[in-house]
Amino acid sequence: MKMTKYITNINHILDIPEQERLMLKEVTEKYAFRVNEYYLQLINWQDPDDPIKKLIIPSINELDEYGDWDASDEESNYVAPGCQHKYQTTALLLVSEVCGAYCRYCFRKRLFQEDVTETVLDCKEGLAYIHEHPEINNVLLTGGDPLLLSTARIRNLIQSLRQMDHVRIIRFGSKLPVFDPMRIYNDKELLETFQEYSQLDRRIYVVTHVSHPREITNEALQCFDVLQKAGVIMVNQTPILRGINDDADVLAELLNRLAFAGVTPYYFFVNRPVVGNSEFVLPLKTIYQLVEQAKAKTSGLGKRVRLVLSHSSGKIEILAMEDDTAYLKYHQARNGQYGKFMVLPCPDDAAWFDDLTTNGEYLKKEWIDVEGV
């Protein structure tokens, strides 16, 4: 199988002027850099504001220390090495410390650095924990990018999980379907593994990370097609990012093209306030307006997407914003309070859920508990 050539030294990308490469050396010494020849050819180097370039090429602004290394407090979710259990029915296995694309906006930017200890090569303890907790019916393989693992290791992980009758869904969170689609559609053994283990009532899901419609190339569509033919269910999630997809027409095109290809629009995320990501941050009001304008341009299939903040307390869905007020609901909740409905003041500059609170206390106009939601 022919492999895509990967590049980890920014000096080898001659489309970047030498002076800029020298400036960016400090960034790549702090955060890992990795790209491949296929994805580089999607960049319009004549456009200094090209969104694909911003997705993958480092920026000097990443040295801005504003933010938190772990904005969603993932550290508190670990129950075994490499295994998180935040929500009752879902467990995460961080099985790969390597990404195909080190997206510059990544909320796990802390993993871009040396001495990473969160991901594991040996998942025995995490698998044992999942085996002992029958309430877990779906497992997300993440990292890093789990589809960069060897096919043999992917197969072993799937086999281990399929031996647990209570695990009904296996999810792979991956950028590979648009970043290196050839790695998937040229790997017959991988597709046969998916075909074998994505069963009628125990499906394998691939959660793609498509942030811009230009990433949906013919190669990406071919990748989507072979995965779907192998019985894989595909959904997509992406944050809304300043300078990349903060345009209603771009978001509408993304929703439409995903729906056209049979990939369910799953989540639009509010970008987490992570160290090094400040240039991608947008106010909550702006994000909400962009998403609603985009949804107005698509069918009900595109409108399936949910706008959420992945906060330490849970996934908080933004239902509406009107008259400087945010209407929110816990779509997932760490403490089990699913469906809790919140009506909170939203300042113009609020960019995260914590911006709606003071010292952890809600600046609430009213707090409503919705029973049975």
C-alpha positions as a Python dict, from the first residue, in 0.01 Angstrom:
ca = {
    (1, 'M'): (0, 0, 0),
    (2, 'K'): (149, 333, -105),
    (3, 'M'): (185, 565, 193),
    (4, 'T'): (127, 939, 193),
    (5, 'K'): (446, 1133, 266),
    (6, 'Y'): (431, 1319, 597),
    (7, 'I'): (631, 1631, 683),
    (8, 'T'): (728, 1727, 1039),
    (9, 'N'): (989, 1994, 967),
    (10, 'I'): (841, 2328, 870),
    (11, 'N'): (1163, 2419, 688),
    (12, 'H'): (1070, 2161, 425),
    (13, 'I'): (760, 2358, 322),
    (14, 'L'): (912, 2598, 74),
    (15, 'D'): (579, 2768, 0),
    (16, 'I'): (623, 2940, 335),
    (17, 'P'): (872, 3229, 301),
    (18, 'E'): (1203, 3164, 474),
    (19, 'Q'): (1164, 3454, 717),
    (20, 'E'): (824, 3325, 823),
    (21, 'R'): (961, 2973, 866),
    (22, 'L'): (1229, 3109, 1099),
    (23, 'M'): (964, 3287, 1306),
    (24, 'L'): (751, 2973, 1327),
    (25, 'K'): (1040, 2757, 1446),
    (26, 'E'): (969, 2865, 1805),
    (27, 'V'): (608, 2751, 1767),
    (28, 'T'): (702, 2408, 1628),
    (29, 'E'): (952, 2364, 1910),
    (30, 'K'): (667, 2410, 2157),
    (31, 'Y'): (387, 2229, 1972),
    (32, 'A'): (429, 1937, 1736),
    (33, 'F'): (383, 2000, 1363),
    (34, 'R'): (274, 1736, 1114),
    (35, 'V'): (121, 1761, 769),
    (36, 'N'): (125, 1557, 448),
    (37, 'E'): (171, 1623, 78),
    (38, 'Y'): (-192, 1548, -4),
    (39, 'Y'): (-334, 1804, 240),
    (40, 'L'): (-76, 2070, 152),
    (41, 'Q'): (-201, 2075, -207),
    (42, 'L'): (-543, 2190, -80),
    (43, 'I'): (-388, 2521, 32),
    (44, 'N'): (-406, 2829, -189),
    (45, 'W'): (-65, 2976, -110),
    (46, 'Q'): (-152, 3296, -294),
    (47, 'D'): (-417, 3374, -33),
    (48, 'P'): (-262, 3486, 299),
    (49, 'D'): (-595, 3417, 470),
    (50, 'D'): (-650, 3073, 319),
    (51, 'P'): (-861, 2874, 569),
    (52, 'I'): (-696, 2540, 495),
    (53, 'K'): (-358, 2696, 566),
    (54, 'K'): (-485, 2828, 899),
    (55, 'L'): (-612, 2483, 993),
    (56, 'I'): (-273, 2317, 971),
    (57, 'I'): (15, 2566, 937),
    (58, 'P'): (143, 2708, 1270),
    (59, 'S'): (91, 3071, 1363),
    (60, 'I'): (305, 3291, 1584),
    (61, 'N'): (-16, 3368, 1776),
    (62, 'E'): (0, 3018, 1925),
    (63, 'L'): (260, 3151, 2166),
    (64, 'D'): (-15, 3353, 2335),
    (65, 'E'): (-49, 3201, 2682),
    (66, 'Y'): (-412, 3306, 2733),
    (67, 'G'): (-638, 3018, 2825),
    (68, 'D'): (-627, 2684, 3003),
    (69, 'W'): (-433, 2371, 2912),
    (70, 'D'): (-733, 2154, 2993),
    (71, 'A'): (-1040, 2372, 2946),
    (72, 'S'): (-1285, 2081, 2986),
    (73, 'D'): (-1106, 1939, 3292),
    (74, 'E'): (-1043, 1603, 3127),
    (75, 'E'): (-785, 1523, 3394),
    (76, 'S'): (-1063, 1463, 3647),
    (77, 'N'): (-1233, 1208, 3416),
    (78, 'Y'): (-954, 946, 3418),
    (79, 'V'): (-1048, 613, 3573),
    (80, 'A'): (-752, 416, 3436),
    (81, 'P'): (-445, 503, 3228),
    (82, 'G'): (-570, 639, 2896),
    (83, 'C'): (-935, 583, 2988),
    (84, 'Q'): (-1190, 853, 3071),
    (85, 'H'): (-1544, 798, 3202),
    (86, 'K'): (-1731, 1128, 3225),
    (87, 'Y'): (-2082, 1034, 3111),
    (88, 'Q'): (-2258, 722, 3235),
    (89, 'T'): (-2287, 528, 2909),
    (90, 'T'): (-1969, 648, 2734),
    (91, 'A'): (-1601, 576, 2789),
    (92, 'L'): (-1303, 724, 2604),
    (93, 'L'): (-981, 541, 2526),
    (94, 'L'): (-692, 771, 2431),
    (95, 'V'): (-505, 515, 2224),
    (96, 'S'): (-285, 732, 2003),
    (97, 'E'): (-58, 1021, 2095),
    (98, 'V'): (4, 1093, 1727),
    (99, 'C'): (-232, 1287, 1498),
    (100, 'G'): (-225, 1279, 1123),
    (101, 'A'): (-294, 1650, 1139),
    (102, 'Y'): (-197, 1850, 1442),
    (103, 'C'): (-483, 2093, 1387),
    (104, 'R'): (-376, 2429, 1523),
    (105, 'Y'): (-706, 2475, 1709),
    (106, 'C'): (-697, 2136, 1886),
    (107, 'F'): (-849, 2139, 2235),
    (108, 'R'): (-594, 1875, 2340),
    (109, 'K'): (-304, 2097, 2247),
    (110, 'R'): (-135, 1984, 2567),
    (111, 'L'): (-75, 1652, 2390),
    (112, 'F'): (131, 1830, 2122),
    (113, 'Q'): (416, 1861, 2370),
    (114, 'E'): (683, 1623, 2496),
    (115, 'D'): (638, 1395, 2798),
    (116, 'V'): (273, 1322, 2717),
    (117, 'T'): (133, 1069, 2965),
    (118, 'E'): (-240, 1077, 2889),
    (119, 'T'): (-233, 844, 2590),
    (120, 'V'): (-129, 482, 2632),
    (121, 'L'): (11, 208, 2413),
    (122, 'D'): (-122, -63, 2643),
    (123, 'C'): (-499, -32, 2695),
    (124, 'K'): (-536, -333, 2926),
    (125, 'E'): (-637, -135, 3233),
    (126, 'G'): (-885, 79, 3039),
    (127, 'L'): (-1036, -225, 2869),
    (128, 'A'): (-1062, -399, 3206),
    (129, 'Y'): (-1246, -96, 3349),
    (130, 'I'): (-1492, -95, 3059),
    (131, 'H'): (-1545, -469, 3097),
    (132, 'E'): (-1633, -419, 3465),
    (133, 'H'): (-1886, -139, 3395),
    (134, 'P'): (-2187, -276, 3205),
    (135, 'E'): (-2351, 69, 3197),
    (136, 'I'): (-2097, 166, 2928),
    (137, 'N'): (-2263, 88, 2595),
    (138, 'N'): (-2038, 293, 2367),
    (139, 'V'): (-1664, 356, 2356),
    (140, 'L'): (-1487, 638, 2175),
    (141, 'L'): (-1134, 566, 2051),
    (142, 'T'): (-950, 896, 2034),
    (143, 'G'): (-617, 1055, 2116),
    (144, 'G'): (-436, 1160, 1887),
    (145, 'D'): (-592, 993, 1588),
    (146, 'P'): (-677, 624, 1634),
    (147, 'L'): (-691, 556, 1260),
    (148, 'L'): (-316, 623, 1248),
    (149, 'L'): (-262, 306, 1450),
    (150, 'S'): (-157, -3, 1261),
    (151, 'T'): (-444, -200, 1116),
    (152, 'A'): (-345, -498, 1333),
    (153, 'R'): (-376, -286, 1648),
    (154, 'I'): (-708, -137, 1537),
    (155, 'R'): (-837, -490, 1481),
    (156, 'N'): (-716, -604, 1823),
    (157, 'L'): (-890, -312, 1994),
    (158, 'I'): (-1216, -378, 1811),
    (159, 'Q'): (-1196, -750, 1891),
    (160, 'S'): (-1138, -677, 2260),
    (161, 'L'): (-1440, -445, 2274),
    (162, 'R'): (-1661, -681, 2076),
    (163, 'Q'): (-1601, -947, 2343),
    (164, 'M'): (-1797, -722, 2584),
    (165, 'D'): (-2165, -773, 2511),
    (166, 'H'): (-2264, -443, 2675),
    (167, 'V'): (-2047, -235, 2436),
    (168, 'R'): (-2284, -179, 2145),
    (169, 'I'): (-2111, 111, 1969),
    (170, 'I'): (-1743, 167, 1890),
    (171, 'R'): (-1655, 517, 1774),
    (172, 'F'): (-1337, 641, 1608),
    (173, 'G'): (-1273, 1016, 1630),
    (174, 'S'): (-1056, 1094, 1328),
    (175, 'K'): (-937, 1362, 1086),
    (176, 'L'): (-796, 1097, 851),
    (177, 'P'): (-1100, 1070, 618),
    (178, 'V'): (-1021, 1420, 487),
    (179, 'F'): (-656, 1455, 588),
    (180, 'D'): (-523, 1128, 449),
    (181, 'P'): (-820, 948, 289),
    (182, 'M'): (-588, 715, 95),
    (183, 'R'): (-470, 556, 420),
    (184, 'I'): (-827, 428, 458),
    (185, 'Y'): (-951, 347, 110),
    (186, 'N'): (-628, 172, 10),
    (187, 'D'): (-626, -50, 320),
    (188, 'K'): (-827, -358, 230),
    (189, 'E'): (-761, -525, 566),
    (190, 'L'): (-890, -223, 759),
    (191, 'L'): (-1210, -210, 554),
    (192, 'E'): (-1260, -587, 597),
    (193, 'T'): (-1222, -540, 973),
    (194, 'F'): (-1490, -272, 975),
    (195, 'Q'): (-1713, -489, 754),
    (196, 'E'): (-1677, -781, 995),
    (197, 'Y'): (-1734, -593, 1319),
    (198, 'S'): (-1984, -322, 1222),
    (199, 'Q'): (-2284, -543, 1281),
    (200, 'L'): (-2655, -487, 1237),
    (201, 'D'): (-2716, -382, 1597),
    (202, 'R'): (-2357, -313, 1706),
    (203, 'R'): (-2230, -48, 1469),
    (204, 'I'): (-1889, 111, 1426),
    (205, 'Y'): (-1900, 489, 1388),
    (206, 'V'): (-1635, 719, 1244),
    (207, 'V'): (-1668, 1073, 1378),
    (208, 'T'): (-1496, 1285, 1116),
    (209, 'H'): (-1342, 1626, 1184),
    (210, 'V'): (-1429, 1822, 870),
    (211, 'S'): (-1402, 2195, 939),
    (212, 'H'): (-1428, 2343, 589),
    (213, 'P'): (-1607, 2228, 271),
    (214, 'R'): (-1283, 2246, 70),
    (215, 'E'): (-1163, 1946, 268),
    (216, 'I'): (-1435, 1737, 100),
    (217, 'T'): (-1240, 1641, -211),
    (218, 'N'): (-1301, 1353, -452),
    (219, 'E'): (-1052, 1150, -247),
    (220, 'A'): (-1244, 1229, 73),
    (221, 'L'): (-1573, 1132, -92),
    (222, 'Q'): (-1418, 802, -201),
    (223, 'C'): (-1310, 745, 159),
    (224, 'F'): (-1661, 820, 288),
    (225, 'D'): (-1803, 576, 32),
    (226, 'V'): (-1579, 279, 117),
    (227, 'L'): (-1639, 327, 489),
    (228, 'Q'): (-2015, 338, 438),
    (229, 'K'): (-2001, 27, 217),
    (230, 'A'): (-1811, -144, 500),
    (231, 'G'): (-2108, -76, 729),
    (232, 'V'): (-1958, 223, 912),
    (233, 'I'): (-2190, 504, 1021),
    (234, 'M'): (-2036, 846, 965),
    (235, 'V'): (-2103, 1169, 1152),
    (236, 'N'): (-1911, 1497, 1161),
    (237, 'Q'): (-1812, 1750, 1423),
    (238, 'T'): (-1613, 2074, 1410),
    (239, 'P'): (-1567, 2387, 1616),
    (240, 'I'): (-1663, 2724, 1472),
    (241, 'L'): (-1328, 2896, 1415),
    (242, 'R'): (-1240, 3259, 1351),
    (243, 'G'): (-1078, 3298, 1009),
    (244, 'I'): (-1158, 2941, 902),
    (245, 'N'): (-1531, 2875, 892),
    (246, 'D'): (-1684, 3185, 1054),
    (247, 'D'): (-1903, 3253, 753),
    (248, 'A'): (-2265, 3144, 722),
    (249, 'D'): (-2227, 3052, 355),
    (250, 'V'): (-1921, 2836, 430),
    (251, 'L'): (-2102, 2661, 716),
    (252, 'A'): (-2411, 2608, 501),
    (253, 'E'): (-2199, 2457, 224),
    (254, 'L'): (-2032, 2230, 480),
    (255, 'L'): (-2370, 2113, 616),
    (256, 'N'): (-2504, 2054, 267),
    (257, 'R'): (-2202, 1869, 133),
    (258, 'L'): (-2187, 1645, 439),
    (259, 'A'): (-2557, 1563, 402),
    (260, 'F'): (-2515, 1503, 28),
    (261, 'A'): (-2241, 1248, 106),
    (262, 'G'): (-2444, 1074, 375),
    (263, 'V'): (-2234, 1205, 666),
    (264, 'T'): (-2459, 1328, 947),
    (265, 'P'): (-2379, 1679, 1077),
    (266, 'Y'): (-2338, 1596, 1447),
    (267, 'Y'): (-2189, 1884, 1649),
    (268, 'F'): (-2079, 2240, 1595),
    (269, 'F'): (-1858, 2317, 1893),
    (270, 'V'): (-1773, 2645, 2060),
    (271, 'N'): (-1394, 2644, 2047),
    (272, 'R'): (-1257, 2576, 2394),
    (273, 'P'): (-1042, 2844, 2562),
    (274, 'V'): (-720, 2645, 2538),
    (275, 'V'): (-370, 2792, 2564),
    (276, 'G'): (-246, 2889, 2215),
    (277, 'N'): (-591, 2900, 2054),
    (278, 'S'): (-697, 3260, 2121),
    (279, 'E'): (-687, 3363, 1754),
    (280, 'F'): (-968, 3118, 1674),
    (281, 'V'): (-1206, 3237, 1948),
    (282, 'L'): (-1541, 3400, 1864),
    (283, 'P'): (-1813, 3547, 2088),
    (284, 'L'): (-2100, 3312, 2167),
    (285, 'K'): (-2351, 3552, 2011),
    (286, 'T'): (-2158, 3557, 1684),
    (287, 'I'): (-2132, 3179, 1673),
    (288, 'Y'): (-2503, 3133, 1739),
    (289, 'Q'): (-2598, 3382, 1466),
    (290, 'L'): (-2364, 3218, 1213),
    (291, 'V'): (-2500, 2872, 1283),
    (292, 'E'): (-2863, 2983, 1258),
    (293, 'Q'): (-2794, 3169, 932),
    (294, 'A'): (-2624, 2858, 794),
    (295, 'K'): (-2906, 2627, 900),
    (296, 'A'): (-3153, 2854, 720),
    (297, 'K'): (-2972, 2766, 396),
    (298, 'T'): (-2994, 2388, 434),
    (299, 'S'): (-3256, 2116, 460),
    (300, 'G'): (-3366, 1935, 772),
    (301, 'L'): (-3083, 1689, 712),
    (302, 'G'): (-2828, 1967, 758),
    (303, 'K'): (-3022, 2111, 1051),
    (304, 'R'): (-2956, 1797, 1258),
    (305, 'V'): (-2635, 1958, 1384),
    (306, 'R'): (-2630, 2075, 1749),
    (307, 'L'): (-2436, 2377, 1872),
    (308, 'V'): (-2268, 2286, 2201),
    (309, 'L'): (-2002, 2385, 2452),
    (310, 'S'): (-1805, 2085, 2577),
    (311, 'H'): (-1765, 2218, 2931),
    (312, 'S'): (-1618, 2047, 3237),
    (313, 'S'): (-1972, 2010, 3372),
    (314, 'G'): (-2109, 1856, 3053),
    (315, 'K'): (-2210, 1923, 2693),
    (316, 'I'): (-2421, 2238, 2703),
    (317, 'E'): (-2644, 2295, 2401),
    (318, 'I'): (-2708, 2653, 2293),
    (319, 'L'): (-3078, 2649, 2210),
    (320, 'A'): (-3127, 3019, 2141),
    (321, 'M'): (-2996, 3368, 2207),
    (322, 'E'): (-3220, 3671, 2217),
    (323, 'D'): (-3214, 4013, 2386),
    (324, 'D'): (-2875, 3954, 2551),
    (325, 'T'): (-3002, 3629, 2699),
    (326, 'A'): (-2875, 3277, 2636),
    (327, 'Y'): (-3111, 2979, 2650),
    (328, 'L'): (-2910, 2666, 2727),
    (329, 'K'): (-2966, 2300, 2813),
    (330, 'Y'): (-2745, 2019, 2936),
    (331, 'H'): (-2728, 1781, 2642),
    (332, 'Q'): (-2491, 1568, 2850),
    (333, 'A'): (-2420, 1620, 3218),
    (334, 'R'): (-2136, 1505, 3435),
    (335, 'N'): (-2358, 1494, 3745),
    (336, 'G'): (-2652, 1332, 3569),
    (337, 'Q'): (-2866, 1646, 3542),
    (338, 'Y'): (-2954, 1582, 3178),
    (339, 'G'): (-3200, 1831, 3036),
    (340, 'K'): (-3140, 2105, 3293),
    (341, 'F'): (-3253, 2427, 3126),
    (342, 'M'): (-3075, 2756, 3189),
    (343, 'V'): (-3168, 3113, 3103),
    (344, 'L'): (-2860, 3330, 3155),
    (345, 'P'): (-2748, 3685, 3066),
    (346, 'C'): (-2498, 3679, 2780),
    (347, 'P'): (-2260, 3978, 2753),
    (348, 'D'): (-2148, 4071, 2402),
    (349, 'D'): (-1793, 3951, 2469),
    (350, 'A'): (-1886, 3617, 2630),
    (351, 'A'): (-1701, 3338, 2452),
    (352, 'W'): (-1737, 3044, 2695),
    (353, 'F'): (-1984, 2917, 2951),
    (354, 'D'): (-1767, 3045, 3236),
    (355, 'D'): (-1809, 3396, 3095),
    (356, 'L'): (-2173, 3369, 3201),
    (357, 'T'): (-2074, 3311, 3565),
    (358, 'T'): (-1891, 3499, 3843),
    (359, 'N'): (-1661, 3289, 4060),
    (360, 'G'): (-1851, 2984, 3944),
    (361, 'E'): (-2192, 3129, 4037),
    (362, 'Y'): (-2446, 3179, 3761),
    (363, 'L'): (-2543, 3536, 3673),
    (364, 'K'): (-2895, 3409, 3627),
    (365, 'K'): (-3211, 3589, 3537),
    (366, 'E'): (-3389, 3267, 3613),
    (367, 'W'): (-3304, 2899, 3652),
    (368, 'I'): (-3555, 2646, 3535),
    (369, 'D'): (-3549, 2272, 3596),
    (370, 'V'): (-3731, 2085, 3323),
    (371, 'E'): (-3851, 1753, 3458),
    (372, 'G'): (-3839, 1453, 3229),
    (373, 'V'): (-3640, 1618, 2948),
}
